[in-house]
Each structure stands twice: as structure tokens, then as C-alpha cells.
Amino acid sequence: MFWSDRCRRGRMAVAAAGLLLALSAAGCNVRPLYGTAATSEADTVRAALASIEIDPVEGRIGQQIYNELNALLGTGSSDEAAYALSFTVRSQYANIITRNVSGLPGGRNVRLTVRYQLRKKDQMDVPVLSGGVVRIAPYEYYTQRFANDRAQIDAENRASREIAEDIRTRLAAYFATGQVPTVVTAPTDGIVPDEFKDTLFDTDTSNYGVSY
């Protein structure tokens, strides 16, 4: 029994040492994408992100995404910009909960669809990166007009922030690798089957100032 315990402890020690060596070797190959480490690659990515000029977009949601991207990318002077980022926004709304007694909506979804393109300032004809991002944000719906307005704005802001973070991640991946990132998208956006998308999100207009 004593010899068996010694052998077992010996094997565990060897395995632990091997794991530490493997982790040390793997750690040598880890490269931060845009972290705080003072590396040349991270600095290059941050500088590239800051050199993007974002085209303004009309509408409250477009302006919200514009502001979020500006803050995330650290965009500087347009005179020093090497890239131009443009995007379009489509917002759709749908009732997802109906009250049993009154039949009025108790919950809604806002769905934002953003298409973006990144171009070099000296070669605006061909985009170097393009893609689309979809986010759905739920919110409760009340009988008070101003509560409805505030809840909808908050949901739009949440979706806008997530979209801006997604776009920033894709841009950073492109500048870090020089390759267009592969984006895996769910076939139905995770909410409803394709055949129901157009019927569920049946309105492109917001309901600010509307009370049911």
C-alpha cells in the first residue's frame, strides 16, 4: 500500500509538471487581440481602429450606434483617417406577449438589422470588409405612454450597444489577422423560423408617444 501510494504520488507529480510545461509553452503563443498589454500587435490594432472615420447616419438609433462605435474605436481626427466605415440600420417591432383579459400587448421586441462596410479612404470603390449584425431586445409594455417610450428607448440602446461591440470585434479581428473574419450565424436568428420573420416583425415604425 505504501509503495502504491508513492507510485501514485509520483505519477501525479509528473503529470502536473507536464501540464505546467504545456501551459508555459502554450502561453508563449498567446497574443492579445486588443488588450492592455503593451505589445506592438495590440498597438497596431488600436491605431488601425482609431484611424476609422465613421459616416453619420440619420435617426436616433443610427446616431446611438454611431456614438457607441466612436467611443469603442477611439476615432480621432478625420484628417488622419485611413478607413471609412458606413452602415445602414433597419428597426422592426413586434408584440410578443398579449394580456389575457384586455388583449393588449404586455411585451414587445425590437429587432435591429445593421449592414456595414469598411473601405480604405484611398480606394473607396471596393470594401475591404462588410457584413451584417442582428440584435433583438425585449422590453415590457405598459399602459402609461411615457413608460412605454422609456422602455422602448432603453431596449433600442441595449441592442445598439451590442451591435457596436460586435462590429468592433470584427474590425479588430480583421486588423489583427489581415483576413476577413468568419461569422457563424444562426439560420433563424435564434427567435423564430424564417417563414415567420416577416409576419412577426410586421412594422418598421416605432411607437413613441403611443398608448394602448
Buried (B, 14 or more C-beta within 10 A) or exposed (E): EEEEEEEEEEEEEEEEEEEEEEEEEEEEEEEEEBEEEEEEBBEEBBEBBBBBBBEEBEEBBBBBBBBBBBEBBEBEEEEEBEBBBBBEBEBBBBBBEEEEEEEEBBBBBBBBBBEBBBBEEEEEEEBEBBBEBBBBBBBBBBEEBEEBBEBBBEBBBBBBBBBBBBBBBBBBBBBBEEEEBEEEEEEEBEBBEEEEBEEBBEEEEBBEEEEB
